[in-house]
């Protein structure tokens, strides 16, 4: 079943935001358990999880590449434009999550 574009648009944003926030928070707890500073661990994880948040938000499959291929070789430019928008909104969600973590930890002030 094909999802409406606006539904995918919103899911993409909040999925990448959730991957950054959740991964950073859980990773900080793991850092605490092994004796590393949790706020610094949270800050570093928020930076390194961005690409995985984008991949997770767009589905992590080859559907995006298939849409690009169809757009280029079959003239379905509307699909290419939609996929570019989904990638951009996933990047926005990841950046929002990273900014929230920076704001919470204030680690960027010490570096």
TORNU-420561 format. One line per field, with one value per residue: residue in one letter; x, z, y of N, C-alpha, C in turn. Coordinates in steps of 0.05 Angstrom, whole numbers. Atoms other than C-alpha are relative to their C-alpha. Layout:
# residues N
aa = (A / ...)
n_x = (X / ...)
n_z = (Z / ...)
n_y = (Y / ...)
ca_x = (X / ...)
ca_z = (Z / ...)
ca_y = (Y / ...)
c_x = (X / ...)
c_z = (Z / ...)
c_y = (Y / ...)
# end
This chain:
# residues 111
aa = (X / X / X / X / X / X / X / X / X / X / X / X / X / X / X / X / X / X / X / X / X / X / X / X / X / X / X / X / X / X / X / X / X / X / X / X / X / X / X / X / X / X / X / X / X / X / X / X / X / X / X / X / X / X / X / X / X / X / X / X / X / X / X / X / X / X / X / X / X / X / X / X / X / X / X / X / X / X / X / X / X / X / X / X / X / X / X / X / X / X / X / X / X / X / X / X / X / X / X / X / X / X / X / X / X / X / X / X / X / X / X)
n_x = (17 / -16 / 7 / 0 / -26 / -2 / -5 / -28 / -15 / 0 / -14 / -29 / -11 / 1 / -16 / -28 / -2 / 1 / -25 / -21 / 6 / -1 / -27 / -18 / 7 / -7 / -29 / -10 / 3 / -22 / -25 / 0 / -6 / -28 / -17 / -6 / 19 / 25 / 8 / -18 / 7 / 25 / -7 / -15 / 18 / 19 / -14 / -7 / 24 / 16 / 3 / 17 / 27 / 11 / 4 / 23 / 25 / 10 / 8 / -23 / 3 / -7 / 23 / -8 / -16 / 19 / 14 / -19 / -4 / 25 / 2 / -19 / 2 / 27 / 12 / 18 / -14 / 15 / -10 / -26 / 5 / 11 / -22 / -18 / 13 / -1 / -28 / -4 / 14 / -14 / -24 / 10 / 6 / -26 / -12 / 16 / -8 / -27 / 1 / 13 / -20 / -19 / 12 / 2 / -26 / -18 / -27 / -14 / -12 / -26 / -18)
n_z = (0 / 2 / -19 / 11 / -2 / -25 / -22 / 1 / -6 / -30 / -12 / 5 / -19 / -28 / -3 / -3 / -26 / -21 / 1 / -13 / -29 / -14 / 1 / -17 / -28 / -8 / 1 / -23 / -23 / 3 / -7 / -29 / -11 / 3 / -14 / 16 / -6 / 16 / 17 / 23 / 17 / 13 / 20 / 21 / 14 / 17 / 25 / 17 / 8 / 19 / 25 / -5 / -3 / 26 / 13 / -13 / 6 / 28 / 2 / 0 / 22 / 26 / 12 / 9 / 24 / 22 / 8 / 16 / 26 / 16 / 7 / 20 / 24 / 10 / 1 / -23 / -17 / -25 / -20 / -8 / -17 / -26 / -15 / -9 / -23 / -23 / -10 / -13 / -26 / -18 / -9 / -19 / -25 / -12 / -10 / -24 / -23 / -8 / -14 / -27 / -17 / -6 / -19 / -26 / -12 / 0 / 3 / 21 / -12 / -11 / 21)
n_y = (-23 / -24 / -21 / -27 / -13 / -16 / 19 / 7 / -25 / -3 / 23 / -3 / -20 / 8 / 24 / -8 / -14 / 21 / 16 / -16 / -4 / 26 / 12 / -15 / 4 / 28 / 2 / -13 / 18 / 20 / -13 / -1 / 27 / 8 / -20 / -23 / -22 / 4 / -22 / 0 / 23 / -8 / -19 / 13 / 18 / -15 / -7 / 23 / 15 / -15 / 15 / 23 / -10 / -5 / 26 / 12 / -15 / 5 / 28 / 18 / 20 / -10 / -14 / -27 / 3 / 8 / -24 / -17 / 13 / -4 / -28 / -7 / 15 / 2 / -27 / -5 / -19 / -5 / 19 / -9 / -23 / 9 / 14 / -21 / -13 / 18 / 0 / -26 / -2 / 18 / -15 / -21 / 13 / 7 / -25 / -9 / 17 / -7 / -26 / 5 / 13 / -20 / -18 / 13 / 6 / -23 / 10 / -15 / -24 / 8 / 9)
ca_x = (0 / 28 / 30 / 10 / 69 / 54 / 52 / 120 / 145 / 125 / 149 / 216 / 228 / 207 / 241 / 309 / 296 / 279 / 341 / 386 / 351 / 341 / 409 / 444 / 406 / 414 / 487 / 499 / 472 / 520 / 577 / 558 / 560 / 630 / 656 / 656 / 625 / 552 / 541 / 603 / 584 / 515 / 544 / 592 / 539 / 491 / 544 / 562 / 491 / 468 / 481 / 447 / 387 / 379 / 387 / 337 / 287 / 286 / 276 / 346 / 326 / 337 / 269 / 301 / 351 / 296 / 257 / 318 / 329 / 256 / 259 / 321 / 307 / 232 / 220 / 184 / 215 / 160 / 186 / 257 / 233 / 194 / 255 / 299 / 248 / 246 / 322 / 323 / 270 / 307 / 370 / 329 / 304 / 375 / 400 / 343 / 360 / 433 / 417 / 372 / 428 / 478 / 430 / 419 / 492 / 526 / 587 / 602 / 620 / 679 / 708)
ca_z = (0 / -20 / 33 / 17 / 7 / 66 / 113 / 89 / 94 / 168 / 185 / 153 / 195 / 261 / 248 / 238 / 298 / 341 / 318 / 339 / 406 / 425 / 402 / 438 / 503 / 505 / 483 / 539 / 589 / 560 / 566 / 638 / 651 / 624 / 661 / 605 / 614 / 593 / 567 / 523 / 498 / 482 / 444 / 404 / 387 / 362 / 312 / 289 / 283 / 232 / 170 / 202 / 220 / 148 / 122 / 174 / 157 / 82 / 95 / 89 / 26 / -48 / -59 / -63 / -115 / -155 / -154 / -179 / -234 / -256 / -255 / -297 / -347 / -352 / -344 / -277 / -250 / -199 / -163 / -163 / -134 / -79 / -60 / -57 / -11 / 34 / 39 / 55 / 109 / 139 / 141 / 175 / 228 / 241 / 247 / 294 / 339 / 338 / 357 / 414 / 441 / 435 / 472 / 527 / 537 / 524 / 505 / 444 / 490 / 519 / 453)
ca_y = (0 / 67 / 121 / 193 / 239 / 285 / 225 / 203 / 275 / 280 / 210 / 223 / 285 / 255 / 188 / 221 / 267 / 206 / 168 / 225 / 239 / 166 / 142 / 198 / 189 / 113 / 119 / 169 / 119 / 67 / 117 / 127 / 52 / 46 / 108 / 160 / 229 / 222 / 292 / 290 / 221 / 247 / 305 / 262 / 211 / 264 / 285 / 216 / 189 / 240 / 198 / 138 / 180 / 201 / 130 / 105 / 159 / 146 / 72 / 44 / 7 / 16 / 48 / 116 / 93 / 60 / 125 / 163 / 112 / 115 / 190 / 194 / 139 / 139 / 214 / 211 / 275 / 282 / 220 / 247 / 313 / 277 / 234 / 296 / 329 / 268 / 267 / 341 / 336 / 276 / 319 / 374 / 325 / 301 / 372 / 391 / 332 / 351 / 423 / 399 / 355 / 412 / 457 / 406 / 388 / 455 / 414 / 457 / 515 / 476 / 453)
c_x = (18 / -10 / -2 / 26 / 3 / 4 / 29 / 18 / 3 / 15 / 30 / 13 / 2 / 15 / 30 / 4 / 1 / 25 / 22 / -5 / 2 / 27 / 19 / -5 / 8 / 30 / 13 / -2 / 21 / 27 / 3 / 7 / 29 / 20 / 8 / -20 / -25 / -7 / 19 / -6 / -25 / 5 / 14 / -17 / -20 / 13 / 5 / -24 / -16 / -5 / -19 / -29 / -13 / -6 / -24 / -26 / -10 / -5 / 23 / -1 / 8 / -23 / 7 / 16 / -17 / -16 / 17 / 3 / -25 / -3 / 19 / -5 / -28 / -14 / -19 / 14 / -14 / 10 / 28 / -2 / -10 / 22 / 20 / -12 / 1 / 28 / 5 / -14 / 12 / 25 / -8 / -7 / 25 / 14 / -15 / 7 / 28 / 1 / -12 / 21 / 22 / -10 / -1 / 27 / 19 / 29 / 15 / 13 / 28 / 20 / 9)
c_z = (0 / 19 / -14 / 6 / 26 / 25 / 0 / 7 / 30 / 13 / -4 / 19 / 28 / 5 / 4 / 26 / 23 / 1 / 14 / 30 / 15 / 1 / 18 / 29 / 9 / -1 / 24 / 25 / -2 / 6 / 30 / 13 / -3 / 10 / -17 / 7 / -17 / -18 / -25 / -19 / -15 / -23 / -24 / -16 / -17 / -26 / -18 / -9 / -22 / -26 / 4 / 4 / -27 / -15 / 13 / -7 / -28 / -5 / 0 / -21 / -26 / -14 / -10 / -26 / -24 / -9 / -17 / -28 / -18 / -9 / -22 / -27 / -12 / 1 / 22 / 19 / 26 / 23 / 10 / 19 / 28 / 17 / 11 / 24 / 25 / 12 / 15 / 27 / 20 / 11 / 20 / 27 / 15 / 11 / 24 / 24 / 10 / 15 / 27 / 19 / 7 / 20 / 28 / 14 / 3 / -4 / -21 / 11 / 11 / -21 / -19)
c_y = (25 / 22 / 27 / 15 / 16 / -17 / -8 / 24 / 4 / -23 / 1 / 19 / -11 / -26 / 7 / 16 / -20 / -17 / 15 / 3 / -26 / -12 / 14 / -4 / -28 / -4 / 14 / -17 / -22 / 12 / 3 / -26 / -8 / 21 / 24 / 22 / -1 / 23 / 2 / -23 / 6 / 19 / -13 / -19 / 15 / 9 / -24 / -16 / 13 / -16 / -24 / 8 / 5 / -26 / -14 / 13 / -5 / -29 / -19 / -21 / 13 / 13 / 28 / -1 / -8 / 24 / 19 / -12 / 3 / 29 / 8 / -14 / -3 / 27 / 7 / 20 / 7 / -18 / 9 / 24 / -8 / -13 / 21 / 15 / -17 / -1 / 26 / 3 / -19 / 14 / 22 / -12 / -7 / 25 / 11 / -16 / 7 / 27 / -3 / -12 / 20 / 20 / -12 / -4 / 24 / -8 / 16 / 26 / -6 / -9 / 21)
# end
